[in-house]
Amino acid sequence: MQDLVGLSNEQLTSLLSEMGEKPFRTKQLWQWIYNKGETDFFKMSSLSKAFQQKLSEKYIISRPEVITEKNSTDGTRKWLFRFADGNEVETVYIPEEDRGAVCLSTQVGCLMGCKFCHTGTQKMLRNLTAGEIVGQFMAARDSYGEWPSPTNETRFLSNVVVMGMGEPLMNYDNLVQAMRILTDGQGIALSKRRVTVSTCGIADKIPNLATDLGVKLAISLHASNDSIRNKIMPINKKYPLEVLIKACHEFQARQQHRQYITMEYVLLKGVNDSLENAKELIQLVKGLEVKFNLIPFNPWENCGFEPTSNNQIHRFARVLEDAYIAAPIRVSRGQDIMAACGQLKSAVKKIQEK
């Protein structure tokens, strides 16, 4: 049985054409799947009984299986999702006062090996399909009962940040297809301004995000010079800071509506948190429209790093702010359920050992 979730509009049109159906059926089915969130063909009342029957014989509309759902004292919710082949990923919802963001994963595991990231200690097993990426958001909507698609003014699951497990730009084609589905106005209809793709620095793909998707960009920067970044982020040896920053300039040059780039920066005690590091960052991002997202380190067992003191984080932020660069300090969410930044790691040990 083929899953319809994750097919592009064009792919769905082609599939229905092969079934002998008219093009208008694509819009009907698309809205049932992505606007209303329906998974049962026989409940799609605008479709003929014969069409419902034909669909049910060959196709499914699936969700990843919910293995665990954990709720933090601060309102954060984390799911462990299992896919048809038994592989698992974690997905997180982080609420704000009247809305919130779903943090999506794009790979089972991660190849990047960033030294401070818990996900980086898990083996890379495979890329997720477009349907598996979209399915995480749809399952989160199921959990909150947010169907049919609400307006931007009334929805709680209002934003998507692609910065869960994996490096999104190493799964580029599936990422692009999934984000196009999430932002399609006839279905889930998320605003592109509310979608952020985060990368640790796959420089050659970064400019394409502006033209292929038109979403926001976040860079997992975490260092002010190549010497530090080489030690904590192996990707820097392939794409050093000069190359990465050049790609960011190209991204902003291609943007239809110029928006700031978020520079994610986890502060590690004695590694990247000196005031000299802050001054280096000011020079590094010169000419770019950026804001820094300063992130207190969330320790995990045997990680080898310590968090920077609160006082030092504030001193670091002031150096950036004195240079007229916004540098808010992120309040860590979901630490009690291991859902905070850098803590995601799915329970796939049994699969890896097979």
N, C-alpha and C positions, 0 to 999 in steps of 0.2 A: 504493500500500500504506500503510495507516494504522499508525502506531507505537503500541503499547499502553503503552509506558513513559510515565508522566506522567499517565495517566488516573486520576481519583479512583476510589475503590471504587464510588461510586454510578454514575459514568460507565461503568465496566466492567460493572457489573450490567445497566445499560440496554442496552449493546451486545450482551451475551450473550443478553438477553431477546429482542432483535430477531432473533437467530439461532435462536430457539426452544429455547434451553438453560435448564435449571433454575437457580434462584438459587445452589445449592451449588457450581455450577461457578465462580462468582466467587472463592470462597475457595480452591479448588484452583489456579486459574490465578494468583491473587495470590501464593500461597506459592511456586509454581514461579518466578515472575518475581523476587520481592523477597526471599524467604527462601533459595531455592536458587541464584538467579542464572542460571537456565537461559535460553538464547536460542533453542534449537531445539525447536519444538513436538513433533517426533517423538521427542524424548527425555523427554517428560513422561509417564512411565509410568502415572500414575493416570488419564489422559485416554483416552477411547476412540479407536480409530484413525480413526473417522469424524469425530470432533470435532477431532482433530489436523489432519486433511486440510482441514476447513472453515477452521480458523484460518490455516493456511499459505497459503491461496489469497487472503486479503484483508489479513492483518495481519503485522507484524514486531515483533520485540523488539530494539531497536537499542542501540548504544553510540556515543558520539562517536568519531571516528577519531583514533587517537594519531599525531600528526605528529612530535613529539619527546618524549623522556623523559630528563630530566637528573637526576643524583644528586649532591648536595652532599657534601663531605667530612664534614659533621656529621650526615648521614643524611636530610636533607631531600630530598624528591623533587618535581620539577615537571614537569607535562605541558602540552604545547600540544595542545589538542583542536580538531578541525575538525568542524563540523556539516554536514548534508546540503546546505545552501545555500552552503557554502564559507567561512562566517564562522568565526572562531576565538576561543577564550578560553584563559587559563592557569588551572591549578588546582594547588594545592600541598598536599603532605602533610608535616606537621611532627611528627616522632616525639619522644616522651619515653621514659623508661626502659622502661615496660611498656605504653604506649599512645600515642595521638597524635591529632592533629586534621587533618581535611581542610578546606582553605580553599576555599570554593566561590564562583564568579562568578555574577552574575545578569544581566549585560548585556554586550553586545559594545561595549566602550568605556564612556565615562562623561560625563555632562553637567555634573557638579558643578564641575569645573575647579579643585579645590583646588591651590594653587600649588606645594606641596611634593611632590605625588603624581605619579609617573610615568604611572600609568594615566590621570590627568586630562588628559594631553597627547594622548591618542588620541581621535579623533572618536567620537561616539556613533552607532552604526549601528542597533542594535535591542535590544529586550528578549529575554531567553531564555525559552523555554517552560518549563512545569513539568517536562516530560520531559527537557529539556536540562540543567536544574539537577540533577535527580535522577541523570541519566545520568553526570554528572561523578563523583559518589560511587560509582556502580556500576562505572565504569571503573577508579577507584582500587582498589576491592575486587578487581576482576579482576587488577590488577597485583600485588596482595599475596596472591592466592589465598584470600581470606577469605570463602568460601562453603562451606556454607550459613551463614546468620547465626549468629555465635557469641554466647555470653552476654556481658553487660557485663563479667564478670570475666575473660574470655579474649580479648576482641577487641583488636587493635592499632589499627584505625581506629575509635576509640571516641567521638570528638567531631567535631562539625561547627561551623565558624565561617563565617558568611556575611559575609565581608569581603574577597572577592577583587575582581575587576573589576566596576565598576558600583555604583550605589546601590540596595540591595535594596528600600527602601520606595517607589522609583519604579517598581517592578515588583511591586506588592503582591499582586495576586491569584495570579499564578504562584508567587510566593514562598510564600504560605500553602499552596497546593496541594502544592508540592514538600515543604515541611517536614512536612505531615501524612502524606505517603507515607513519608518517612524515619523518622518516629516511630511509625508503625503497628505495633502489637505482633505482627501476623500476618506481617510481612515483614522489612524491614531492622531494625526494632525498636530504633532509637536512643532512649535516654532523653531526655526533654525537658530534663532538667537538664544534658545534655551538648550542647545545641544553643544557639548564641549568634548572634543577628542584630545586625549592626553598621550603624549609620546615621550620616551626617554631620549629621543634624538635620532630617529631614522631620517636624516637630513634630506635625502634625495626624494622622499615622498611628501615632505611637509608642504612645499608650494602647491602641490596638486590638490590638497585639501580645500584650498580657497576656491579653485575652479570646479572641482568635482562635487563639493558638498556645500560650501558656503557657511560652514559652522564655525564655532569658536575653537581656538587652539590653546592648549596648555602644554608647557614644556616642563618635564621633570628635570630640573636643572641641577640643584643640590650641590653645586660647587662654583667657585668664582674663578678658577684657573684649571688648566689641563692637568697639572701635577696632582691636585686633589681629586679631580674627576676621574682620572685614569685609575686611581686606587679604589674608588668606591663604585664606579660605573664602567664596566668593561667596554660598553658600546662607544665610549669616548675615544678609544684607540682607533676605531674605524671612522668615526665622525667627530673630530676634535671641535672644540668650542668655536673656532673661527669659521668652520664649515657650517656648524649648527646655526650660529647667529646670522650668517649670510642667508641661509634658508628661511629664517624668520623674516628677514627684510624682504625677501622675494614673496613670501606668503602675504605680508601686509600690502605689498605693491599690487598683488593680484586681487585683493579683496574688493568686492563691489561696494560694500559699505565698511569702511575701515573701522576695525575694532581692536581694542587692546589684546595683547597676548598675556596670558597668566603664566608667570614663572613660579613653578612649585619648588619650594626650598625647605627640605627637612633639615633642621639644625641638629648637628651631632657634636657633642661636647669635645672640644679640643681638636676637632677635625676641620670644620668649615664655618665656625661661628665667631671668628674674631672680628673686631671692628675693621681691620685691614681687609678681610674678606668682603665685608659690606661695601667698602670703598672700591674694591676691584669690580664688584657687580655693577656699580654705577657707570664705570667706564665701559664695561662689557656690553651693556644694553643701550648705549648712546645711539640716538637716532631711531630707536624703536618705541612704539607706544606699548608700554607694559605696565602690569602691576605684579607685585610679588605676593605670593601666598606663603607666609612663613608658618611652618608646620612643626610643632613640638614632636620630637621623636617618640614613638610608641614602642617601648622595648618588648622583646619576646625572648624566650629562653635561649641562652647561649648565643645571643646575637653579636656580642663583642663591642657594642656601642652603648654610650650613656646619653641621656637627654641633657640638653643645654639648660642652664638655670633660667627661671622665669625672668629674673632681672637682666641677664645677658641677652635674652631674646628681645626684650623691650629696648635695650641699648642698640642692638643690631637694627631693629626697625626704625629707630629715630635717625640713624645715619642715612638710611634710604629716604625717609620722609623729608629730611632736611634738603635732599636733592630733588624734591618734588616728585618722588616716586611712591605711589601708594603701596603700603606694606602691611596689610592687616595680618594679625596673628590668628591662625585658625584655632577654634575651640575644638579639641578632639572629641569626636562622637563615637559611641558604641564600643568603647574600650572594654567594657565588662563582658562583651560577647565576641571579642576579637574581630570587630568590624571596622576598626579605625584604619587610617591610612597606613599602608604597608603591612597590614596584619592578615590579609586574606590568604588562606591556604586550604584547599579543599581536601576532604578525606579520601584520597585516591591511592593510598599506599597498597591496598589489596589488589588494585588493578595493575599497578606498576610491577608487583611481584609475580604476576601471572606469566 
